[in-house]
Amino acid sequence: MARSMFDGSVPEHTEVLNETRGWILVRHAVSGGWHQLKLAAKIAQPKGNYWLAWNGERLAMSSDAKKLNTYHPDVYDWVVDVMTGLE
């Protein structure tokens, strides 16, 4: 059975932080010192959207962050680099 492929979606009223040819990173909100982020794939991936949180020093190790680090470690590092550069 073939694995389903999805591209991501970007919610309205979000701040685009950075993008590459394959991904777009947006800030959805800030709450309690945590930046709520959404990483969306621009091309079809097995998982098209990742919800992440950044506290100014690190990403919260949510299930999405763990999956991103496992399947796309280069993209995980890119997100950390983008967020570190914004601080």
C-alpha positions as CSV (number, residue, x, y, z in Angstrom):
1,M,0.0,0.0,0.0
2,A,1.4,3.4,-1.0
3,R,2.0,5.9,1.8
4,S,-0.1,9.1,1.6
5,M,1.7,12.3,0.8
6,F,0.6,15.8,1.9
7,D,1.7,19.4,1.5
8,G,1.2,21.8,4.3
9,S,-1.1,24.7,4.8
10,V,-0.4,28.1,6.3
11,P,-3.1,29.6,8.5
12,E,-4.2,33.1,7.8
13,H,-3.0,35.9,10.1
14,T,0.4,34.4,10.8
15,E,3.8,35.9,10.5
16,V,6.1,34.3,8.0
17,L,9.5,34.0,9.7
18,N,11.5,32.3,6.8
19,E,11.1,29.9,4.0
20,T,13.1,27.6,1.8
21,R,12.3,25.9,-1.5
22,G,10.5,23.1,0.4
23,W,9.3,24.6,3.7
24,I,7.7,27.7,5.2
25,L,8.0,28.6,8.9
26,V,5.4,30.9,10.5
27,R,4.7,32.2,13.9
28,H,1.1,31.5,14.9
29,A,1.1,33.1,18.4
30,V,3.2,33.9,21.5
31,S,1.9,32.6,24.8
32,G,3.6,32.4,28.2
33,G,7.0,33.1,26.6
34,W,6.6,30.3,24.0
35,H,6.4,31.1,20.3
36,Q,3.9,28.8,18.7
37,L,5.2,27.9,15.3
38,K,3.9,26.0,12.3
39,L,6.2,24.4,9.8
40,A,4.5,23.6,6.5
41,A,5.8,21.6,3.6
42,K,5.5,23.3,0.2
43,I,5.9,19.9,-1.6
44,A,4.3,16.6,-0.8
45,Q,5.7,14.9,2.2
46,P,4.4,12.0,4.4
47,K,3.7,14.6,7.0
48,G,2.9,18.1,5.7
49,N,2.6,20.1,8.9
50,Y,4.5,20.3,12.1
51,W,3.4,22.3,15.1
52,L,6.4,23.5,17.2
53,A,7.1,25.7,20.2
54,W,10.2,27.8,20.9
55,N,11.0,29.4,24.2
56,G,13.9,31.6,23.1
57,E,16.5,29.0,23.7
58,R,15.2,25.7,22.4
59,L,12.3,23.8,20.8
60,A,9.9,22.0,23.0
61,M,10.3,18.3,22.5
62,S,6.7,17.7,21.3
63,S,5.8,14.7,19.2
64,D,6.0,16.8,16.1
65,A,9.5,18.1,17.0
66,K,10.7,14.6,17.6
67,K,9.3,13.4,14.3
68,L,10.9,16.4,12.5
69,N,14.2,15.7,14.1
70,T,14.0,12.0,13.2
71,Y,12.8,12.3,9.6
72,H,14.2,15.7,8.6
73,P,17.1,16.6,10.9
74,D,18.4,19.2,8.5
75,V,15.1,21.0,8.6
76,Y,15.0,20.7,12.4
77,D,18.4,22.4,12.5
78,W,17.2,25.1,10.0
79,V,14.2,25.9,12.3
80,V,16.6,26.2,15.3
81,D,18.9,28.4,13.3
82,V,16.0,30.7,12.1
83,M,14.6,31.0,15.7
84,T,18.1,31.6,17.2
85,G,18.7,34.4,14.7
86,L,15.5,36.1,15.6
87,E,16.4,36.4,19.3
